[in-house]
Amino acid sequence: MAKKPPIAPASADAAEDEGTQPAKPERFHGSTLAGAAFDDVDLHGARFHDVALAEAELDDVDLRGARLRNVSLAEAVLDDVSLAGARLHNVSLAEAVLDDVSLAGARLRNATLAGASLDDVSLAGARIDDADAAASRWSDASLRRARFEASDLREVEIVGCAIDGLTIDGVRIDRLLEEAKGRASVSQASGATAKEALTTTKKPKKERKP
């Protein structure tokens, strides 16, 4: 099936025709947009319900405050996309690639991120419930004050991420790591002290008489 053309924002003339009335959020219901390309589009507050967006490409898209329910973004590519404050329920991002994406303050419930690659992504202050993020890779991401509850995080790889205030099932991960580092430092210091004491107390060998 041929790839669909990029979805462009509404023209300035159309905006003028609407007068001073605020534009209503875009609504997508029961749509099949698999493989579609969204480029430089303002979809602030948009509603997506029962929408197929698998393998879609979203570049420079504003989805702040959007509502996504029963949406597939499996294997999609999201670059320079803002989903800050968005609500995602039953959304699949399995094997998707997210680069420079903001999910700050977002709420994700029953979302799938299995096998996804997330680079330079912000989940600061986000809440993630009942998510499947197994085998996903996170790099240079902000997880500050993010909260994960009842989520599958097996084999997750986290590299160079900010985790201040990150909570998983009620446990502060940053504090847990600090405590582990503290115990490791104490153990190493104790080992060095014991070795030094052993060297100091070791008796010299007796010289043999001629």
Backbone as CSV, one residue per row, in Angstrom:
resi,resn,N_x,N_y,N_z,CA_x,CA_y,CA_z,C_x,C_y,C_z
1,MET,0.849,-1.201,0.000,0.000,0.000,0.000,0.877,1.241,0.000
2,ALA,0.577,2.206,-0.864,1.386,3.420,-0.964,1.304,4.228,0.318
3,LYS,2.442,4.832,0.630,2.499,5.630,1.853,1.676,6.899,1.691
4,LYS,0.953,7.265,2.714,0.098,8.440,2.644,0.927,9.712,2.679
5,PRO,0.467,10.773,2.002,1.221,12.023,2.001,1.231,12.675,3.361
6,PRO,2.211,13.572,3.599,2.271,14.259,4.891,0.991,15.020,5.195
7,ILE,0.638,15.035,6.473,-0.553,15.751,6.908,-0.107,17.126,7.360
8,ALA,-0.490,18.153,6.620,-0.026,19.513,6.883,-1.030,20.264,7.741
9,PRO,-0.567,21.288,8.461,-1.490,22.089,9.277,-2.433,22.914,8.409
10,ALA,-3.519,23.381,9.006,-4.488,24.185,8.281,-3.849,25.479,7.801
11,SER,-4.313,25.990,6.680,-3.742,27.211,6.114,-4.155,28.440,6.919
12,ALA,-3.412,29.544,6.717,-3.720,30.788,7.423,-5.070,31.335,6.989
13,ASP,-5.412,31.161,5.692,-6.707,31.663,5.198,-7.864,30.972,5.908
14,ALA,-7.705,29.660,6.128,-8.770,28.922,6.805,-8.935,29.420,8.229
15,ALA,-7.805,29.731,8.857,-7.859,30.236,10.222,-8.573,31.572,10.294
16,GLU,-8.342,32.448,9.289,-8.996,33.752,9.254,-10.487,33.606,9.057
17,ASP,-10.917,32.616,8.226,-12.339,32.401,7.978,-13.078,32.020,9.252
18,GLU,-12.360,31.385,10.195,-13.006,30.965,11.436,-13.233,32.127,12.390
19,GLY,-12.711,33.291,12.029,-12.907,34.466,12.858,-12.117,34.381,14.139
20,THR,-12.666,34.935,15.195,-11.954,34.978,16.470,-12.281,33.790,17.365
21,GLN,-13.159,32.894,16.901,-13.526,31.742,17.715,-12.340,30.790,17.845
22,PRO,-12.097,30.294,19.057,-10.981,29.361,19.234,-11.227,28.075,18.465
23,ALA,-10.155,27.548,17.882,-10.280,26.320,17.100,-10.570,25.132,18.011
24,LYS,-11.455,24.266,17.569,-11.762,23.076,18.342,-10.661,22.041,18.129
25,PRO,-10.370,21.254,19.163,-9.338,20.229,19.017,-9.687,19.238,17.904
26,GLU,-8.663,18.809,17.171,-8.884,17.813,16.125,-9.331,16.499,16.758
27,ARG,-10.208,15.791,16.058,-10.684,14.511,16.555,-10.480,13.432,15.494
28,PHE,-9.885,12.325,15.912,-9.672,11.192,15.023,-10.311,9.986,15.695
29,HIS,-11.314,9.405,15.072,-12.046,8.284,15.670,-12.166,7.159,14.645
30,GLY,-11.697,5.984,15.040,-11.807,4.825,14.157,-11.051,5.000,12.858
31,SER,-9.946,5.738,12.891,-9.190,6.008,11.669,-8.041,5.026,11.491
32,THR,-7.718,4.742,10.247,-6.552,3.934,9.918,-5.547,4.832,9.231
33,LEU,-4.502,5.202,9.984,-3.484,6.115,9.472,-2.106,5.463,9.548
34,ALA,-2.092,4.148,9.431,-0.828,3.418,9.491,0.120,3.913,8.405
35,GLY,1.349,4.236,8.806,2.344,4.693,7.843,2.211,6.146,7.449
36,ALA,1.273,6.876,8.047,1.080,8.285,7.705,2.254,9.120,8.220
37,ALA,2.440,10.304,7.612,3.505,11.208,8.038,2.887,12.524,8.497
38,PHE,3.152,12.888,9.753,2.709,14.166,10.304,3.941,15.057,10.415
39,ASP,3.963,16.149,9.701,5.150,17.012,9.688,4.756,18.446,10.012
40,ASP,5.331,18.991,11.102,5.070,20.374,11.502,3.565,20.618,11.649
41,VAL,2.945,19.844,12.530,1.489,19.909,12.707,1.154,20.300,14.149
42,ASP,0.197,21.205,14.302,-0.301,21.580,15.625,-1.559,20.773,15.922
43,LEU,-1.424,19.780,16.806,-2.552,18.948,17.219,-2.749,19.064,18.729
44,HIS,-2.498,20.257,19.215,-2.632,20.546,20.649,-4.043,20.188,21.123
45,GLY,-4.128,19.287,22.117,-5.419,18.906,22.668,-6.234,17.966,21.800
46,ALA,-5.648,17.411,20.767,-6.374,16.529,19.852,-6.857,15.269,20.567
47,ARG,-7.876,14.639,19.993,-8.438,13.404,20.534,-8.253,12.283,19.510
48,PHE,-7.614,11.193,19.956,-7.436,10.015,19.114,-8.100,8.831,19.804
49,HIS,-9.077,8.214,19.153,-9.798,7.094,19.744,-9.920,5.981,18.709
50,ASP,-9.408,4.791,19.071,-9.431,3.653,18.138,-8.757,4.020,16.822
51,VAL,-7.516,4.448,16.920,-6.777,4.896,15.728,-5.538,4.028,15.521
52,ALA,-5.322,3.620,14.272,-4.143,2.835,13.914,-3.097,3.765,13.311
53,LEU,-1.969,3.932,14.025,-0.882,4.784,13.550,0.440,4.007,13.512
54,ALA,0.337,2.702,13.356,1.539,1.877,13.323,2.449,2.325,12.182
55,GLU,3.741,2.389,12.478,4.771,2.770,11.509,4.608,4.199,10.990
56,ALA,3.837,5.003,11.692,3.686,6.409,11.284,4.955,7.192,11.636
57,GLU,5.108,8.355,10.993,6.240,9.230,11.264,5.706,10.584,11.721
58,LEU,6.082,10.967,12.936,5.652,12.249,13.496,6.887,13.107,13.716
59,ASP,6.973,14.227,12.999,8.140,15.100,13.097,7.670,16.522,13.389
60,ASP,8.173,17.085,14.499,7.809,18.448,14.892,6.284,18.569,15.035
61,VAL,5.726,17.762,15.920,4.271,17.722,16.119,3.942,18.130,17.555
62,ASP,2.977,19.025,17.702,2.528,19.488,19.008,1.286,18.708,19.408
63,LEU,1.451,17.813,20.393,0.336,17.016,20.903,0.147,17.271,22.398
64,ARG,0.508,18.470,22.834,0.353,18.797,24.252,-1.116,18.662,24.671
65,GLY,-1.318,17.984,25.814,-2.673,17.848,26.333,-3.571,16.959,25.504
66,ALA,-3.021,16.213,24.567,-3.831,15.336,23.715,-4.365,14.151,24.518
67,ARG,-5.398,13.526,23.998,-5.981,12.338,24.618,-5.919,11.202,23.600
68,LEU,-5.192,10.138,23.953,-5.061,8.989,23.069,-5.609,7.759,23.779
69,ARG,-6.567,7.109,23.152,-7.181,5.920,23.750,-7.319,4.842,22.675
70,ASN,-6.828,3.654,22.996,-6.850,2.543,22.036,-6.170,2.953,20.725
71,VAL,-4.920,3.352,20.859,-4.150,3.827,19.704,-2.895,2.977,19.537
72,SER,-2.618,2.592,18.303,-1.389,1.843,18.022,-0.376,2.748,17.335
73,LEU,0.781,2.912,17.997,1.919,3.617,17.419,3.109,2.661,17.348
74,ALA,2.800,1.385,17.218,3.850,0.372,17.161,4.784,0.640,15.982
75,GLU,6.089,0.601,16.257,7.126,0.815,15.249,7.059,2.202,14.611
76,ALA,6.381,3.123,15.265,6.334,4.499,14.752,7.628,5.227,15.106
77,VAL,7.874,6.340,14.414,9.041,7.175,14.679,8.545,8.549,15.104
78,LEU,8.882,8.956,16.324,8.481,10.258,16.848,9.736,11.094,17.070
79,ASP,9.834,12.223,16.371,11.007,13.091,16.472,10.537,14.522,16.721
80,ASP,11.045,15.116,17.806,10.659,16.487,18.166,9.135,16.585,18.327
81,VAL,8.614,15.758,19.216,7.168,15.697,19.454,6.900,16.031,20.924
82,SER,5.886,16.854,21.160,5.499,17.170,22.538,4.171,16.513,22.874
83,LEU,4.227,15.642,23.896,3.029,15.028,24.455,2.911,15.432,25.925
84,ALA,3.447,16.600,26.235,3.424,17.086,27.614,1.981,17.201,28.107
85,GLY,1.730,16.638,29.290,0.395,16.710,29.862,-0.641,15.869,29.152
86,ALA,-0.220,15.018,28.226,-1.163,14.187,27.476,-1.652,13.018,28.329
87,ARG,-2.741,12.400,27.898,-3.280,11.216,28.559,-3.285,10.078,27.540
88,LEU,-2.576,9.001,27.848,-2.478,7.863,26.949,-3.026,6.619,27.649
89,HIS,-4.074,6.034,27.095,-4.712,4.857,27.685,-4.825,3.780,26.613
90,ASN,-4.284,2.601,26.920,-4.265,1.512,25.935,-3.563,1.962,24.649
91,VAL,-2.364,2.462,24.808,-1.579,2.938,23.663,-0.348,2.054,23.501
92,SER,-0.101,1.616,22.280,1.067,0.785,22.013,2.151,1.589,21.311
93,LEU,3.342,1.595,21.935,4.535,2.186,21.328,5.615,1.102,21.211
94,ALA,5.178,-0.133,21.063,6.104,-1.254,20.976,7.037,-1.084,19.782
95,GLU,8.340,-1.251,20.045,9.369,-1.145,19.006,9.414,0.236,18.357
96,ALA,8.810,1.227,18.977,8.826,2.587,18.420,10.164,3.261,18.735
97,VAL,10.455,4.315,17.970,11.667,5.107,18.185,11.242,6.518,18.563
98,LEU,11.625,6.939,19.782,11.277,8.278,20.275,12.560,9.070,20.472
99,ASP,12.668,10.197,19.789,13.855,11.047,19.894,13.407,12.485,20.124
100,ASP,13.898,13.093,21.199,13.514,14.467,21.539,11.998,14.572,21.686
101,VAL,11.460,13.744,22.569,10.011,13.705,22.809,9.741,14.074,24.265
102,SER,8.753,14.925,24.474,8.369,15.312,25.833,7.067,14.630,26.235
103,LEU,7.156,13.881,27.333,5.972,13.306,27.972,5.887,13.830,29.400
104,ALA,6.441,15.020,29.604,6.462,15.624,30.932,5.041,15.807,31.457
105,GLY,4.803,15.320,32.678,3.484,15.471,33.277,2.407,14.636,32.627
106,ALA,2.771,13.737,31.719,1.781,12.903,31.036,1.309,11.777,31.948
107,ARG,0.200,11.164,31.584,-0.325,10.013,32.308,-0.483,8.871,31.319
108,LEU,0.229,7.767,31.583,0.168,6.602,30.714,-0.413,5.433,31.497
109,ARG,-1.449,4.857,30.966,-2.081,3.710,31.636,-2.253,2.574,30.636
110,ASN,-1.789,1.397,31.052,-1.859,0.225,30.182,-1.204,0.518,28.834
111,ALA,-0.033,1.120,28.880,0.710,1.446,27.663,1.785,0.391,27.417
112,THR,2.141,0.211,26.159,3.181,-0.743,25.788,4.361,-0.002,25.188
113,LEU,5.524,-0.188,25.837,6.775,0.397,25.351,7.816,-0.694,25.118
114,ALA,7.360,-1.924,25.067,8.278,-3.054,24.941,9.153,-2.924,23.696
115,GLY,10.464,-3.018,23.915,11.392,-2.970,22.795,11.578,-1.594,22.188
116,ALA,10.993,-0.572,22.798,11.096,0.784,22.242,12.467,1.390,22.556
117,SER,12.871,2.361,21.741,14.112,3.093,21.958,13.751,4.538,22.264
118,LEU,14.159,5.028,23.440,13.814,6.383,23.864,15.100,7.159,24.130
119,ASP,15.351,8.178,23.314,16.565,8.979,23.433,16.183,10.444,23.607
120,ASP,16.784,11.096,24.616,16.494,12.502,24.886,14.984,12.711,25.076
121,VAL,14.409,11.862,25.912,12.967,11.904,26.181,12.741,12.377,27.613
122,SER,11.711,13.195,27.815,11.385,13.658,29.156,10.090,13.017,29.644
123,LEU,10.213,12.359,30.799,9.038,11.841,31.499,8.960,12.479,32.877
124,ALA,9.518,13.674,32.995,9.548,14.370,34.272,8.126,14.564,34.806
125,GLY,7.900,14.091,36.030,6.588,14.258,36.641,5.499,13.405,36.036
126,ALA,5.846,12.484,35.145,4.833,11.638,34.510,4.439,10.485,35.434
127,ARG,3.262,9.929,35.200,2.818,8.749,35.949,2.505,7.641,34.970
128,ILE,3.103,6.471,35.208,2.954,5.339,34.300,2.406,4.164,35.094
129,ASP,1.211,3.718,34.750,0.557,2.610,35.456,0.311,1.438,34.510
130,ASP,0.576,0.226,35.019,0.291,-0.999,34.248,0.912,-0.952,32.855
131,ALA,2.156,-0.541,32.775,2.829,-0.439,31.483,3.741,-1.638,31.248
132,ASP,3.947,-1.961,29.987,4.899,-2.993,29.593,6.062,-2.301,28.891
133,ALA,7.175,-2.152,29.627,8.358,-1.499,29.059,9.529,-2.476,28.970
134,ALA,9.234,-3.760,28.942,10.282,-4.779,28.928,11.206,-4.605,27.730
135,ALA,12.510,-4.744,27.996,13.541,-4.699,26.953,13.590,-3.366,26.208
136,SER,13.068,-2.321,26.817,13.179,-0.995,26.190,14.512,-0.372,26.583
137,ARG,14.971,0.612,25.795,16.257,1.258,26.063,16.048,2.758,26.229
138,TRP,16.521,3.296,27.354,16.371,4.705,27.669,17.759,5.344,27.736
139,SER,17.984,6.412,26.978,19.271,7.089,27.038,19.058,8.601,27.086
140,ASP,19.858,9.261,27.948,19.781,10.724,28.108,18.345,11.190,28.345
141,ALA,17.612,10.428,29.128,16.209,10.764,29.398,16.068,11.376,30.787
142,SER,15.030,12.171,30.958,14.722,12.734,32.269,13.563,11.954,32.880
143,LEU,13.878,11.283,33.992,12.857,10.536,34.724,12.617,11.166,36.089
144,ARG,12.940,12.443,36.195,12.785,13.147,37.469,11.323,13.138,37.927
145,ARG,11.118,12.676,39.146,9.801,12.646,39.795,8.782,11.802,39.024
146,ALA,9.248,10.960,38.121,8.331,10.050,37.418,7.911,8.926,38.361
147,ARG,6.711,8.393,38.156,6.195,7.322,39.015,5.725,6.152,38.156
148,PHE,6.333,4.989,38.400,5.916,3.760,37.736,5.194,2.886,38.760
149,GLU,4.043,2.381,38.383,3.284,1.496,39.263,2.860,0.256,38.477
150,ALA,3.070,-0.920,39.087,2.613,-2.189,38.511,3.013,-2.330,37.050
151,SER,4.259,-1.994,36.739,4.737,-2.025,35.361,5.822,-3.076,35.177
152,ASP,5.917,-3.598,33.962,6.927,-4.598,33.618,8.172,-3.874,33.132
153,LEU,9.235,-3.907,33.950,10.481,-3.214,33.619,11.632,-4.207,33.481
154,ARG,11.325,-5.430,33.123,12.374,-6.424,32.964,13.302,-6.069,31.799
155,GLU,14.618,-6.223,32.053,15.653,-6.017,31.044,15.624,-4.606,30.451
156,VAL,15.120,-3.652,31.212,15.168,-2.258,30.765,16.603,-1.756,30.903
157,GLU,17.077,-1.039,29.888,18.425,-0.474,29.917,18.317,1.040,30.060
158,ILE,18.894,1.579,31.135,18.853,3.015,31.392,20.280,3.547,31.396
159,VAL,20.582,4.474,30.462,21.938,4.999,30.307,21.913,6.523,30.353
160,GLY,22.690,7.105,31.259,22.821,8.556,31.316,21.516,9.288,31.568
161,CYS,20.649,8.723,32.385,19.341,9.335,32.649,19.309,10.022,34.016
162,ALA,18.532,11.089,34.107,18.320,11.782,35.382,17.177,11.084,36.108
163,ILE,17.455,10.601,37.330,16.442,9.816,38.048,16.092,10.425,39.399
164,ASP,16.369,11.707,39.584,16.032,12.360,40.852,14.528,12.233,41.131
165,GLY,14.179,11.587,42.232,12.767,11.461,42.591,12.027,10.370,41.855
166,LEU,12.726,9.558,41.046,12.068,8.454,40.339,11.551,7.430,41.349
167,THR,10.271,7.071,41.217,9.644,6.121,42.134,9.082,4.940,41.358
168,ILE,9.439,3.740,41.803,8.900,2.526,41.194,8.212,1.716,42.285
169,ASP,6.908,1.535,42.153,6.107,0.821,43.153,6.368,1.348,44.558
170,GLY,6.420,2.667,44.682,6.572,3.301,45.980,7.992,3.393,46.496
171,VAL,8.966,2.896,45.733,10.365,2.915,46.170,11.122,4.007,45.418
172,ARG,11.791,4.883,46.177,12.601,5.933,45.575,13.895,5.323,45.052
173,ILE,14.022,5.225,43.749,15.169,4.559,43.143,16.460,5.347,43.344
174,ASP,16.397,6.676,43.303,17.615,7.462,43.496,18.189,7.236,44.899
175,ARG,17.326,7.165,45.912,17.795,6.909,47.271,18.335,5.487,47.413
176,LEU,17.682,4.563,46.734,18.125,3.169,46.783,19.541,3.042,46.220
177,LEU,19.801,3.722,45.121,21.126,3.685,44.513,22.161,4.357,45.403
178,GLU,21.786,5.472,46.027,22.717,6.162,46.921,23.089,5.270,48.106
179,GLU,22.097,4.558,48.648,22.369,3.651,49.770,23.280,2.512,49.328
180,ALA,23.048,1.990,48.124,23.882,0.901,47.615,25.324,1.372,47.409
181,LYS,25.473,2.593,46.882,26.815,3.146,46.694,27.505,3.352,48.032
182,GLY,26.723,3.817,49.034,27.284,4.023,50.364,27.780,2.716,50.972
183,ARG,26.971,1.643,50.819,27.378,0.343,51.355,28.619,-0.180,50.640
184,ALA,28.688,0.050,49.323,29.850,-0.397,48.557,31.110,0.336,48.994
185,SER,30.982,1.642,49.261,32.129,2.439,49.706,32.623,1.972,51.069
186,VAL,31.681,1.699,51.984,32.040,1.217,53.317,32.726,-0.137,53.231
187,SER,32.197,-1.007,52.357,32.770,-2.339,52.196,34.189,-2.265,51.661
188,GLN,34.398,-1.382,50.676,35.733,-1.221,50.115,36.703,-0.660,51.148
189,ALA,36.241,0.326,51.944,37.089,0.928,52.975,37.443,-0.100,54.045
190,SER,36.450,-0.930,54.432,36.695,-1.962,55.442,37.690,-2.988,54.939
191,GLY,37.579,-3.343,53.666,38.490,-4.309,53.071,39.916,-3.782,53.035
192,ALA,40.059,-2.484,52.682,41.382,-1.871,52.624,41.993,-1.791,54.020
193,THR,41.174,-1.455,55.032,41.665,-1.362,56.416,42.113,-2.720,56.932
194,ALA,41.337,-3.753,56.629,41.680,-5.105,57.077,42.980,-5.572,56.426
195,LYS,43.154,-5.262,55.163,44.371,-5.652,54.445,45.583,-4.945,55.037
196,GLU,45.413,-3.662,55.359,46.496,-2.880,55.939,46.880,-3.423,57.312
197,ALA,45.871,-3.765,58.112,46.128,-4.312,59.444,46.852,-5.644,59.364
198,LEU,46.459,-6.473,58.396,47.093,-7.770,58.226,48.551,-7.615,57.845
199,THR,48.854,-6.645,57.003,50.231,-6.395,56.574,51.082,-5.893,57.734
200,THR,50.484,-5.054,58.584,51.207,-4.467,59.715,51.534,-5.499,60.778
201,THR,50.612,-6.404,61.039,50.784,-7.379,62.127,51.496,-8.643,61.683
202,LYS,51.850,-8.744,60.460,52.511,-9.954,59.977,53.917,-10.050,60.556
203,LYS,54.270,-11.172,61.210,55.556,-11.350,61.832,56.648,-11.568,60.801
204,PRO,57.833,-10.946,61.046,58.935,-11.147,60.102,59.489,-12.563,60.236
205,LYS,60.023,-13.081,59.169,60.592,-14.413,59.181,61.896,-14.434,59.987
206,LYS,62.125,-15.521,60.741,63.362,-15.659,61.505,64.525,-15.974,60.584
207,GLU,65.675,-15.359,60.901,66.864,-15.616,60.105,67.501,-16.934,60.532
208,ARG,67.935,-17.704,59.583,68.596,-18.965,59.883,70.005,-18.734,60.392
209,LYS,70.403,-19.492,61.441,71.745,-19.373,61.969,72.722,-20.092,61.055
210,PRO,73.953,-19.504,60.892,74.940,-20.164,60.019,75.457,-21.471,60.629
